[in-house]
């Protein structure tokens, strides 16, 4: 049976572990077609503001994953609630469904993806549909279909309809032969996971479409992203989210990476702001179409020590997962993001102490610490 024919059934089995949706078939859209309204933003943007007439019409695919919901919230503050459409193939929670326009969308359905773009006058597309690293290794045919075939659909439609397209890349786009400390924007990339291969493919295809067809393609290589708003998914860096949940619930955390495994990380607010800022940057300011972005770099042991300042009784043990460890050992230890800081003014707000304090404030650690003391 062809790969694409099996995707719907396979996706439903993996979505909870992948942390990402795949996106696109058309159904009635709530709130679409309402005229834009200016919404005052309380976010700390480092980029210029848009006037009301400049507001883009945004579609986010795979929007129920770790980043999509937060990005939709940020963009709705910036451009108005009804200008940002969240999409996925999963049923959203009530708070997500009622927070703004949401549609069912499957990125492997090319025809209906075009209909969504045309019917809703989309001008910006954020393509987040993907299977993550460890999950992709468990189902390579599905990862190939979602991460590569879905990308091709998005690229063709974005080029045809003159969209500004953002596709995230990742530390996973590098491999064991890449320089690791630091890793520059341009270097050898030979990843050994289907996730990493698909991200390199996305970077190169996006740049090709830019130079061949004039597509306004923009891409950031994300480090590991840490968020209090979502459960850990299938990523190699998800230990850095799991530790906070386990510290709160049980006071015991078992890490699946070695204690000295150093990886670049970023708090989700920095990640989402960077995404918006690179999309707002003038095209002539961009010296490249794919940028590293960085904030901090730490090991599981360093993170655990910082967490124990808030939850001193936390017990940390290590049970190394060979698959995840091999992936982590092939990834950068530090990102060189000087080009992003020079070209469009990127700067991070969160270092490790601020990250840990913020995570516990969102997860309500005060009550647990009070009980422990």
ZIVENJO-V674299 format. One line per field, one symbol per residue. ss: DSSP state (H for helix, E for strand, C for the rest). phi: phi as a letter, one per 30 degrees, with the letter a starting at -180 (. if undefined). burial: 1 if it has 16 or more other ideal C-beta (glycine too) atoms within 10 Angstrom, else 0. A space follows every 10 residues. Layout:
ss = ???
phi = ???
burial = ???
This chain:
ss = CCHHHHHHHH HHHHHHHHCC CCCECCCCCC CCCCCCCCCC CCCCCCCCCC CHHHCCCEEE ECCCCCCHHH HHHHHHHHHC HHHEEEEECC CCCHHHHCCC CEEEECCCCH HHHHHHHHHC CCCEEEECCC CCHHHHHHCH HHHHHHHHHH HHHHHHHHHH CCCEEEECEE HHHCCCCCCC CCECCCCCCC CCCHHHHHHH HHHHHHHHHH HHHCCEEEEE EECEEECCCC CCCCCHHHHH HHHHHHHHHC CEEEECCCCC CCEEEEEHHH HHHHHHHHHH CCHHHCCCCE EECCCEEECH HHHHHHHHCC CCCCEEEECC CHHHHHHHHC CCCCECCHHH HHHCCCCCCC CHHHHHHHHH HHHCHHHHHH HHC
phi = .eeddcdedd dddcedddib cccabcbecd idjdddbdcd ccdcdcbddc dedcedccbc chdcddcddd deddddddcj edcbccbacc dddedddcdl ebbdabddcd dddddddddc hdcbbcccda cdedddddbd eddddddcdd ededdddddd chddccbdca eddcbdcddc bccddcadbb dcbddddddd ededdddddd ddciddcbbb ddddccbddb decccddded cedddddddb ibbccccddc dcbdbadddd dddddddddd deeddcdacb bdbbbbbace dddddddddc bedeccbbbd dddddddddc cdcbcccddd dddbidaccc ceddeddded dddidedddd ddd
burial = 0000001001 1001100111 1111110010 0100010000 0000001000 0000111111 1111111111 1111111111 1111111111 0100010011 1111111111 0111011001 0111111111 1111111010 0111111111 1011111110 0011111111 1111100101 0110100010 1011111111 1110111011 0000111111 1111111101 0111111111 1011011100 0010111000 1111111111 1111111111 1000010011 1111111111 1011011001 1001010000 0001001101 1111111011 0011010101 0100110111 0000100100 000
